[in-house]
Amino acid sequence: MPKTYNMANVPAKSGRILGEDGKVYNLVDLLQNVGGGSMDPNDYYTKEEVDAELSKKASSSSLAAKADKSVVDDLISRVEALEGAGDA
C-alpha cells in the first residue's frame, strides 16, 4: 500500500510535489524536458550577434536622413498653407 502524506506537513517551498498517485516528485525533474527537446547551443545568439541585428534597425535620424526631399517639401508647403490660411 502506498504511503499517504499529510499535505500540512509538506513544505511549501521544497520543490517537491505530491502526485495523484500519492508519490512525491521533484518539480525540477518533472519540468526538465517540458520543451519537448533540447536546444542546440549553436542556436543561441551571442551578445555580439544581437547587437549587430539591433544596430540594423532604423532610427529616427536615419529615417530623416533618407526621407525623400520632395515629400518633405510637400509637407512644408502644406504646413505653410495652413498657417497662412489663419491670416485671412
Contacts in CASP RR format, 6 or more apart in sequence:
PFRMAT RR
TARGET T0000
AUTHOR 0000-0000-0000
METHOD contacts of the structure
MODEL  1
MPKTYNMANVPAKSGRILGEDGKVYNLVDLLQNVGGGSMDPNDYYTKEEV
DAELSKKASSSSLAAKADKSVVDDLISRVEALEGAGDA
2 21 0 8 1.000
2 22 0 8 1.000
2 23 0 8 1.000
3 22 0 8 1.000
4 22 0 8 1.000
5 18 0 8 1.000
5 22 0 8 1.000
5 24 0 8 1.000
7 18 0 8 1.000
10 16 0 8 1.000
10 18 0 8 1.000
10 24 0 8 1.000
15 26 0 8 1.000
15 27 0 8 1.000
15 28 0 8 1.000
16 24 0 8 1.000
16 25 0 8 1.000
16 26 0 8 1.000
16 27 0 8 1.000
17 24 0 8 1.000
17 25 0 8 1.000
17 26 0 8 1.000
17 27 0 8 1.000
17 30 0 8 1.000
18 24 0 8 1.000
18 25 0 8 1.000
19 25 0 8 1.000
45 53 0 8 1.000
END
